[in-house]
Amino acid sequence: MPIPPIVLTRDSSILPDQYPARPSLSERPPTTPAVPTVAATVIEEAKRLAAWTAVDRHVLPEHKIIGIGSGSTVPYVVERIVAQGSEVNKDRIFIPTGFQSKELIISSKLHLGDVDQYPTIDVTIDGADEVDSDLNCIKGGGACHLREKVLAEAADTWIVVADYRKNSQVLGRNWTHGIPVEVAPFAYAKVLLNLQLLGSPKATLRMGKAKAGPIVTDNGNFVIDAPFPEEQMKDPYTLLARVKMLTGVVEVGLFCHMAKAAYFGNQDGSLTIRWQDGKIEQIAATPDAPTQVEPAV
């Protein structure tokens, strides 16, 4: 016979003493909501400053096809684009680099497009894991670097936005996880060995954090993270060419000679802008976030 159900109450004689009844909601102590730390708040404000300023300067009313990148700074990019108003956005098409940016476009009620339909893009704004003094970038911390590079190359103007932690002189100094390398799954073991022979003995297959097994990209591939010594990172273009030539490699998270400018929000509320021609522009902190910035020439 099945065991008949019983009702457990606080005074139930069959409830063992070592297992006290759960208190009712009214008896439970109130929970304290998580409060962002000061450091986290500063970083988020730095991201917002960089994203807002880049949008104000580079996403102009005449731009109709716009690429939206990936990463933690990109939500502020979309936020600022939406703030330009429904009238200016009604005729625009937005191209995502991955699932995150696609969802941002849809949830913001912007018009979603695809690079197959629009292979030429007016401007793409994207994040980066690290940017060096020549605007070479490491990208792929979110495993979107194949699509990110397609949209970067398709854009007449490619702009990078980030916080001060991503601003570096040489790639690899701040971002120590290594260069993300997207590989065909059946070739990953051979590519891993070849990367180690190229000078990255600590190259490893990226594993999922809440998943049993490796990370799988939006394209169905694996990602290897390959740290290289600084001497090789000082010449990222040569390193890019060597890694890209390995059979089985789909794309490499080194973006060289591509960015027109990189915008970095700083801890003190100021902004640093590195330009393609080597110029460095500093914008002093203001009491409030930017409300309108003159377009770049």
Secondary structure as GFF3:
##gff-version 3
##sequence-region A 1 297
A	DSSP	three_ten_helix	25	27	.	.	.	ID=ss1
A	DSSP	alpha_helix	38	58	.	.	.	ID=ss2
A	DSSP	beta_strand	65	68	.	.	.	ID=ss3
A	DSSP	alpha_helix	74	83	.	.	.	ID=ss4
A	DSSP	alpha_helix	86	89	.	.	.	ID=ss5
A	DSSP	beta_strand	93	96	.	.	.	ID=ss6
A	DSSP	alpha_helix	99	107	.	.	.	ID=ss7
A	DSSP	beta_strand	121	126	.	.	.	ID=ss8
A	DSSP	beta_strand	130	131	.	.	.	ID=ss9
A	DSSP	beta_strand	137	138	.	.	.	ID=ss10
A	DSSP	alpha_helix	145	154	.	.	.	ID=ss11
A	DSSP	beta_strand	155	163	.	.	.	ID=ss12
A	DSSP	three_ten_helix	164	166	.	.	.	ID=ss13
A	DSSP	beta_strand	179	183	.	.	.	ID=ss14
A	DSSP	three_ten_helix	185	187	.	.	.	ID=ss15
A	DSSP	alpha_helix	188	198	.	.	.	ID=ss16
A	DSSP	beta_strand	204	205	.	.	.	ID=ss17
A	DSSP	beta_strand	222	226	.	.	.	ID=ss18
A	DSSP	alpha_helix	230	233	.	.	.	ID=ss19
A	DSSP	alpha_helix	236	244	.	.	.	ID=ss20
A	DSSP	beta_strand	249	252	.	.	.	ID=ss21
A	DSSP	beta_strand	254	255	.	.	.	ID=ss22
A	DSSP	beta_strand	261	265	.	.	.	ID=ss23
A	DSSP	beta_strand	271	275	.	.	.	ID=ss24
A	DSSP	beta_strand	280	283	.	.	.	ID=ss25
###
